[in-house]
């Protein structure tokens, strides 16, 4: 286990403590992979990031930052969100190698059990339609910090 892995584990413990203390910026984040199975039917795979990531609006230093190249780039706006959580979460949950669509849902409806475990609530479990939350697109996965994943999320328009 490298030093950065140990530091990420410590960051994870700190996030669990902040979640227990009720820090309001710690909110649930669901990462959703969209795909197609062998019969060409759409499939969804959901990953709930635990402990709760730190989610805020984009900081003023990020606003106006161009992500991508000049022709196809996306500029960060003041309505975008940033999410930070420890690198204990696998990178494969955030991106897909087959370049299929990956989205995120901020504050999905969850059910907390007496033993402390958490489950996502669906209005229709077969189609995995969520009971609540704010759908977002992941426009960047920041990899510069060796202990944290830093995402920039853009709210989807209805």
Secondary structure, 3 states (H helix, E strand, C coil): CCHHHHHHHHHHHHHHHHHHHCCCCEEEEEEEEEEECCCCCEEEEEEEEEEEEEEEECCCCCCCCEECCCCCCEECCCCCEEEEEECCCCHHHCCCCCCCCEEEEECCCEEECCCCCEEECEEECCCCEECCCEEEEEEEEECCCCCEEEEEEEECCC
